[in-house]
């Protein structure tokens, strides 16, 4: 069993609770240190909705895809012809990032965890993050699915740690258009719809074309229970 180096859900929940208990001030900026790196955190008051937690996600190193697309897509119940040729398939740390042409193809995927692990883990890969720019809702730039059998998770409903680097990727390749003289663009990543758990991740990218300064993801948590764990 391996430790997940960074978790967006847990980060949003933790800083939400610290702000709710008035242990941190909102608005405010903070730093999170964890095995995945050092992350800048900004707390933004949302009135009666509590606090929005923004997480600056440093981009993982980008490397070429080390596996054949035909073999990869077969483990996902798809075909290589479904991959969008206008965008690159890349490796980001322990995951592959794969663009698909159509939303229907993304929704139809049926991953086989054991087959994925047999193909990916010899290369040090744990999962595949697939997305399409054919999103469902206005204001969204993409819909994604994340299969992570290498961490014992066949499909993660929402993944902030992957959405932040995807935001930078989309800006780098022109799907999110940065102002010519610099500025910030905002959008949203959809995920979890096929699991019946639709999640929406706010994203922001700051910079200018060819020079990304920061990508970050944001979310709001809700306290539903307050309890004490007894040994």
HELIX and SHEET records of a PDB file:
HELIX    1   1 UNK A    8  UNK A   20  1                                  13    
HELIX    2   2 UNK A   47  UNK A   49  5                                   3    
HELIX    3   3 UNK A   69  UNK A   75  1                                   7    
HELIX    4   4 UNK A   80  UNK A   82  5                                   3    
HELIX    5   5 UNK A  103  UNK A  107  1                                   5    
HELIX    6   6 UNK A  113  UNK A  120  1                                   8    
HELIX    7   7 UNK A  121  UNK A  123  5                                   3    
HELIX    8   8 UNK A  149  UNK A  151  5                                   3    
HELIX    9   9 UNK A  160  UNK A  172  1                                  13    
HELIX   10  10 UNK A  193  UNK A  195  5                                   3    
SHEET    1   A11 UNK A  28  UNK A  34  0                                        
SHEET    2   A11 UNK A  37  UNK A  45 -1                                        
SHEET    3   A11 UNK A  51  UNK A  56 -1                                        
SHEET    4   A11 UNK A 211  UNK A 220 -1                                        
SHEET    5   A11 UNK A 199  UNK A 208 -1                                        
SHEET    6   A11 UNK A 183  UNK A 191 -1                                        
SHEET    7   A11 UNK A 142  UNK A 148  1                                        
SHEET    8   A11 UNK A 127  UNK A 132 -1                                        
SHEET    9   A11 UNK A  95  UNK A 100  1                                        
SHEET   10   A11 UNK A  90  UNK A  92 -1                                        
SHEET   11   A11 UNK A  62  UNK A  64 -1                                        
SHEET    1   B 8 UNK A  28  UNK A  34  0                                        
SHEET    2   B 8 UNK A  37  UNK A  45 -1                                        
SHEET    3   B 8 UNK A  51  UNK A  56 -1                                        
SHEET    4   B 8 UNK A 211  UNK A 220 -1                                        
SHEET    5   B 8 UNK A 199  UNK A 208 -1                                        
SHEET    6   B 8 UNK A 183  UNK A 191 -1                                        
SHEET    7   B 8 UNK A 142  UNK A 148  1                                        
SHEET    8   B 8 UNK A 153  UNK A 156 -1                                        
END                                                                             
